[in-house]
Amino acid sequence: MNTPDYQTLTSTWMAQFSDPETWQSWLKVAPATPSNRVSDILKEVGGTIDPAIANRLQHEYSEQIYALWQDFLHDKTPAISDRRFTSPAWQTHTLPSFNAASYLLNARFLMALAEAVQAPDKVKQKIIFSVQQMIDAMSPANFLATNPEAQQKIIDSKGDSLTKGLCNMLSDIQKGRISLSDESAFAIGKNVATTEGTIVFENSLFQLIQYKPLTKTVYQKPLLMVPPCINKFYILDLQPANSLVRYAVEQGHTVFLVSWRNPDETMHQVTWDQYVADGVIKAIHLTQEISGQEKINAFGFCVGGTILSTALAVLAARGEAPIASLTLLTTLLDFSDTGVLDIFIDETQVQLREQILAQGGLLTGRELASTFSSLRSNDLVWNYVQSNYLKGQEPPPFDLLYWNADSTNLPGPMFCWYLRNTYLENSLKVPGKLTVAGEKIDLGKINAPTFIYGSREDHIVPWTSAFASITLLNPKKKNKNRYILGASGHIAGVINPPSKNKRCYWTNDQTIHDAHSWLNTATEHPGSWWPEWAAFLTEHAGKQVTAPSKLGNARNKPIEPAPGRYVKARAE
């Protein structure tokens, strides 16, 4: 699909259309140009657009482009509200503002055409995503020749911004990724991942951290936290003010946490079963042993929650019931709706991955990071192209974006199993369909009160999909499960400490098993949902006992201070 060259288009307009008669001649063919680009895609995938809708959209486009052109001829600056074009450099001069306005008009027209496509849902979703990627990439803000802010910066700095921008770009080319934050401002264990603790166990898959108590007494039943293995754990322990780990310790819980190893070539054949058995099940048993408690509280975030739930189903099949409560944050167990990630997954793509990785290999952290960045390309790609390269600015320090760039690899066999059995075939929710670690998986056998959290603007785990877990777990006592809906997205919704007093969340104490019905009767609360979780956890944590003076036990002695070596290994 060819993309429009807006600079050339504007220049052509300026040179050729000096009278209305010439304009009207051009207008007869211009509106068909964007639709023909979409038509090329439709021919490939078999989609169609209702001719009546196409005609209406083209008619609206014609009227709007004509009005825009009239404004330009009369030196009238169009009103632009898009945040990419809000600076005076775009707003006070006719040509840049017209350039931006024409881009936005074409973008709206292309998206309207994409959304009007009559095709299977997955095909339509791919078309919309592809068109949006093209639109985002072709913004005039992304190119030096059409970005008046960057041009003015060069003049004001006497060329220094151009030199710095080129240096930034060359540096990022060497790193193989766009710099989102001043990475020199952070060091793991020094100003991120700083909650005090000790590594009390390690194997080839993970290190187990036990955190030092911050209270004189602690709750009897410990908390085991299982973060996702596709990112590093310190998203839960960025800095003291926004650390969910520290918050749990401050509430009087003895906290253990799984720090996954960043896979290298020695792990190229590791499977999903090993992550379950040698990873989470091992961590559960160690937490029981070190704490001396038969029952523990378990916590899983994102894919960490999927692995944890699988592990608990394996243990249930073996007659073990090790948890007093379960917490799942933005976790998929029912993969009926996987949001925007669905565009990357179909039988052809999964088979291709299996051919390359199923028998061994690594899915690189760079590829994972690129995939997730493409889901928010304006925020995580083009915004930094403009600031870092075109304007020569250094990205400011930001702990969350530093973490976001600290990517991890995944073992190929593990990734391929996960892709096929969850995202593609949605088999995890079906009792007895999957066998993991030698046991038939039935999530319904996990009989423990469950706290389930979803983020309302989550593009990775739709909040309704997180809600679906409420009917899969603890089926004998569904009324013991609790769902909380937070504002914002996959990460920002989770990392929302009470001290910031930001955002909001929704609760509903009624037993409702339909997500939208639940929300329609839910109550909105200002601030953080963390205290709601703390109250739930306290309810299932047992009595208060004297905090342990030493970490680990006779069999599992301290190995090194937290955060440990594994989290510091970078994906190459």
N, C-alpha and C positions, 0 to 999 in steps of 0.2 A: 504494500500500500504506500503510494507516494505521499510525501508530506508537503504542505504548502510552504513556500519560501515567502514569508511576509514582507521582508525587506524589498525583494524584487517586485512583489505585487504592488507595494506602496509606490515604489519608484515608477512603475509602469502607469499607475493611476495619475501620478503627478505629471508625467510627460505627455500622456495621450488624451486625458479626459478634461479638456478645457471648455467643453460646451455640452449642454444637455443632450444634444442629438447623438453625439458620440457615446455618451454615457448610456443612453437607452439601448443602443446597439449592443454594447458590451453586456448589459444587464440581461439580455435575452438568453445568453449562454452561460453566464457566470454562475448562477445558482446550481446548475447541474454538475459543476466540477466537483464539489465535495461529495455529492451523493454518488458520483461515479466511483470515487475511491472506496466508499463503503460497499458499493455493488461488487467490486472485485473480490472483497472478502466473502460476500454472500454467495457468489458463484462457487467458491472453494468449499464452503461448509454447508451449502444447501439451504440457507435461510432466505426469506423473502420479506418485503415490506409492502403493506397494503398500499396500492397506488393512490388511493384517496388521501391517506396520511402523508405519503411522500409529496403529493401535490400541495397539500396544506402547508407542510413544513417549508417547501421551496417558495411558496407564495409569501409566507411570513418572513423568510430570509430575504427575499427580494425587497420587500418593503423596508426592512430594517437596514439593509446595506445601502439602499437608496437614501434613506434618512441620514445615515452616517456620512455618506458622501456629500450630501447637501451641507451638513455641518462643516465638513472639511473645506468645501469651496467658500463658505462664508466665514472661515477662520474662527469657527466656534469650537471650543474645546469640549469633547464629550465627557459626561460624568462617568467616572470609573470607581467602583467600590472594592474591586479585588485587591487583596492585601499586597500582592506582588507589585502593584502599580500605584501605591498611595503616596510615594514621595513627591515633592515639588518638581523634580526633574521630569517625571512622567505627566504631571497634571498641568503644568504651566506653559507648556509648549505644544503647539498644535500637532506637529508631526509625530512625536513620541506617543502622545495621547491617542491620536488616530490609529497609530500602529497597534497599540495595546487594545483599543476598542475593537478594531477589525479582527484581531486575533481572538478575543473573547466571543465575538459574534460567530465566527467560524467554529470555535470550540463548542458553543451551545448547539449549533446546527448539527455538527457531527455527532454529538452525544444524543441529541434528539432522534437522529436517524438510527443510531445503534440501539437505543431503547425501544424503538418501534419495530425492531426486527422480530419476525415470527419464526421461531426456531425452538428446538428443545432447550430447556432451562440452562443446562450446562454449556451448550453451544452459545446461547445468547450471553451468558455471563462472560465467556471468553472473548466474545466480540466487544462487549462493553469495556472489559479490562484492557484489551489491546488498543482500542480507540483512545481510552483515557491515557494510556502510556504515551501514545503518539502526541496527544494534545499537550500533556505536561512537558514533554521533551521539546516541543516547538515553540514554547513561550518566548517572545522577544526578549524577555528578561534574562534568558540563558545564553545570549550571544553578545559579544562585545560590540559588534556592528550595530546592534539594535537596542542596547541598554544605555540610556542617557546617564544613569547614575554612575556606571562604570567609566563612561567616557569623561564625565566631569571629574571623577576621582583621579584619572590620569593627568588631566590638566592641573588640578589643584596640587597634586603631589609631584608635579614636574617629571612624571614618568615612573616615580618610585612604586606606585601601586601596581603597575604593569609588571615591573621586575619582581616584586614580591609575589604576585599572583603566579607568575611562571615558576618561581622557586617552589611555591606551595604545590603546584600541580606536579612538578617533577618529583618532589618528595613523596607525594601520594602514589604516583606511578610506581615508585620503588617499593612502597608498602603494599601495593595492590588493593588499596581501598581509599575512600574519601575520609579525611579527618573530620570528625564531628565535634571533637572537643580538644582542648589543650591537654594532650596525654601526659606531658611532663609534669602536670600539676598533681598527678595521683600516683600512688604506689600501694599495691595490695598489702595489707597488714600495717600500713603506716597511717593512711587517712581514708581508706575504704577497707571494709572487712576487718574492723578493729575491735569488735566485741571480744573480751578476754576469754580464752578457753584453751583446751589442749586436745591434740590428736591422741585418741586412746586406742585406735585400731586402724590398720590399713591392709588392703589386699590389692590385686591388680586392677580392681574396678573403682574403688572409692577409699577415702579416709573418713573415719567417724570422728566428728568433733563433739566434745562435751564442754559446755560453757560453764564458766565459773559463776556461782550464785552471787547475786547482788543484794540478797535479803538474808536476814538471820535464820528465817525459817522458809521452807519450800513445801509445795504440795507433794504428797506422797507419790503420786503417779507421774512419771516423767513425760516429756513431750519429744517425739521424734519427728524431725522435719525432713521431707524429701523434696528437694528442688528439682527443676527440670534438668535433664542431662544435655539439652541442646543449648544451654547457656550456663554460665557459672553461678554458683550459689549466692554470691555476694549482692545480688539484686535484693536479697532479703536482709542484707547487713551492709548497706552503703556507708552511711555515717551515723553517729549516735542519734541524731535528731530524726532520722527517717528509717531506722533499722527495726524491722519487725522481729528479728531475733532478739535484739536488746530489749524491746518492749515486752516480749514474753518472759525473758529472764527477770525484768523489773517487776513483773506481776507475781513473781514467786515460783516460777516453774523451772524444773531442772531440764534444760534443753540439750538434746542431742541433734546433730545435723549431718546429713550425708553430703560430702564434698566429692562429686564425681571426678574421676581422672579425665583429663583431656586426651582422647585416644590418639595414639601414634601407630606406626606400622606394626608394632607388636600386638595390637588389639584388632587387626584387620579382619579377624574371623569371629569376633565376639557376637553372641546372639542375644535376642530378646530374653530368652530363657535365663541366660547368665545374669543379665541386669536384674531380673526378678529374684532368682535363687541366690546368686553370689553377691548381689547388691542389696536389695531391700529386705529380703527375708533374713539375710545375715545381720543387717543393721537392726532389725526388730529383735532378734534373739540377743544380740549384744546389749541393746538398751534394757531388755528385761534382766539380763544377767548382772550388768553393772549396777543397775538401780535396785536390784533385789525385788522387783515387782512383777507379778504375773501379768497384770494389765497395764498397758501404757496408752497414752493418747498419740494418735498418728495424724500427720499433716502432710498434704501433697499439693504442689503448685504446678499447674499446667501439665506437661507430659509426666512430671514427677508424680502427680496425682493418678495418672493412668497406670503407671508402673506400680505404684503403691496399691491401688485397688486390685490389680491383677495378682500381686503378691498375697494380699489378704484373702482373695478367692482361692488361691493355691493352699494356703494354710487352713482355710475353712474346709476344703476337701480332705485335708489330713486330720481333721478333728480339732484343730487349734483355733482358739478365739482370743488373740492376744491384745485386742484393743478395747479400751473403755469408751473411746469416741474417735470419730474420724472427721478431719477437716479437709475439704477440697476447694482450692481456689482456682478459678478459671480453668476447669478441667473438663475434658471430653471423655465420656464413657459411651454415650450414644452419639455416633458420628453421622447421623442422618443429615444434619446441616452443619457443614464445616466452614461456612462463611466464604470469604474470598479465596482461601487456600484451595477450594474445590476446583479452581480453574487449572491448577497444576496437576491434577490427579485424574487419570482415566486408565483404562486397561492398557492402552498403547504405551503411555508414559511409565506405568509401573513395570510392565514387561521389559522396557528398555533399561530401567534401573536394575532389575533383577539380572539381566544378562551381564551387566557390568559389575555389580556389587554383591550379588547374593552369595557367591562362593568366597568372597573375601575382597577387601578393599576399604577405602575410607570415603565417606561423603565429607568434603572439606568444609571447614568453618567459613571460608571465604564464599563458597557457593550458598551456604545457608544464609549468611549475612546479606548477600546480594538479593536473594529471594525475598527476605523480609523487608529489605529496604524498598524493593519495587512496589510493595503494597502501599507505601506512603512516599512515593517518589518526590513529590514537591517538598515535603518536610525533611526527608533523609538523604536526598540526592541533589536536586536542583537548587535548593536553598543554599547549600554549601558550595556548589559550583559557582554561584553568583558571588557569594561573600569571599570565599577562599581564593578563587582563581581570577574572576573578573575584577574584583575590587582590591585584591591583595591583602585581605584582612586575616588575622589569626583567629581561629575559633576560640571562644572563651572556655574556661574550665567548667565542666558540668558532669557530676558524678554518674548520673544515669546514662548519659551518652558515652562516657568512658567505658562503662560496663557493656553497653550495647556493641561497642567495637571490639570487645575482648571475646572473640568468637571461639567456638569449640568444634571439633570434628565429631563424626559419628561413625561407628563401625558399620560397614556395608550390610552384613547379614542382619544385624539388629534393625537397621533402618528399613530394609526391604520388607521384613516381617511386619513391622509397624505400619508401613505404608499400605500393604495389601490387606492385612487382616482388620485394620481399623478404618482408615480413611476410604479405601476402595470398597471393601466388602462389608464393613460395619458388623463384624462377627463377634466383637467382644461382649456386646449386650445380650447375645443369644445364649441362653443357658446350655452348656454342654457342647457347644459347637467347636470351641478351641481347646487344645491341650497345651498347657504350659508347665514346664518342670515336671512332666509326668502326670499331671492332674487335669481333669476336666474343669473348665472355668465356669462358675456360676456366681455372678456378682450378687445375686439375691441371697446368697448364703452369708454375706457380710452383715451380721446382725449387731450393729452398734449405732447409737445416735450419731447423726452426721450433720455437720455444718457445711453448707454449700454456698459458695460466693461466685457471682458473676458480675462483669462490668458491662454497663449498658451500651457503651460505644466500642466494645471489643470487636475488632475485625478478624481476630484469630480464633477465638472461642466465642461464638455468638451467645449472648446471655441466655437465650431460650434453650440452647444446647446444654449449657451448664445446668440450667434448671431441670433438664430431663433426668439428671442423675437422681433426683429426689424420689422417683418411682422405681429405680433399679436397686437401690440400697435399702437395707433394713426393712424388707417388705412386710414383716410381721408387725412392725411398729412405725409405720410411715409418719405418724403424727409426732414422732420423736425427732424427725429430721427437720432442719431449719434452713431456709434459703434467705440470703441477703443479696440485694442488688445494689451495686455501687455505681456512682457516676464515673465518667471518663472511660479510658481504654484498658487494654490488656495489662499494662504495667502501671501507668499513672493511677488507675483505679485501685490497684492493690497497695501500692506504696503511698499511702495517704494517712500519715500519723495524726493523732489527735492534737498534737501541739500546734500544727499548722492551721487547724480549724478551716479546712478547705473542702469544697465540693459538698456532696450530700449522698444519702443512701436511702433505700426503701425496705420496709419490713411489712410482713403480713402474717399474723398469728393464726389465720384461718387455714384449715386443711384443704388446700386447693391444688389440684394436680395439672392444671392447664396454665402455662406460663403467662399468657396475655390476660386471662381472667385474674390470675394472681396479681399482676401489676395494676389492673383496673381498680382493685379494691385495696391496694397497698398504701401505706402511710409514708410520706417523705419526711426525712430528718436531716437537719443540717450537720455538716462536719463529717468526721471519720467513723467508719463501721468497726474499727478495731476494738472499741470497748464492748460492742455486741459479741464479738468473738471471744474476748477475754472472759465475759460472763458465762458464755457457753462452756469454755474450757474449764473454768473454775468449778462448774457444776459437776464435772466428771473427773476431777483431778484428785479426789480423796482428801484426807485430812492434812493438816500442817505438821511437819516434822522439822527437826533441826537440819539446817543445810549441811551437806557433806563438806568436810574440811579438806578432803583430797579428791582428785578426779581420777577416774578409772578404777580398777580393782587389782587384785593380786595377779590375775591372768592377763589383764589388759592394762598395762602400765603406760604412763604418758610417753609418747614418742617424740613430739615436738610441739611448740606452741601453735595455737591457731593463728592464722587460717590454714597453715600447712603448706606443703610443697605442691600438692596436686593443683590447687586453684591458681597457682602462679605460672603454670606451664601454658605457653601460648600456642595457638594453632599455627602451624607452619604451612 
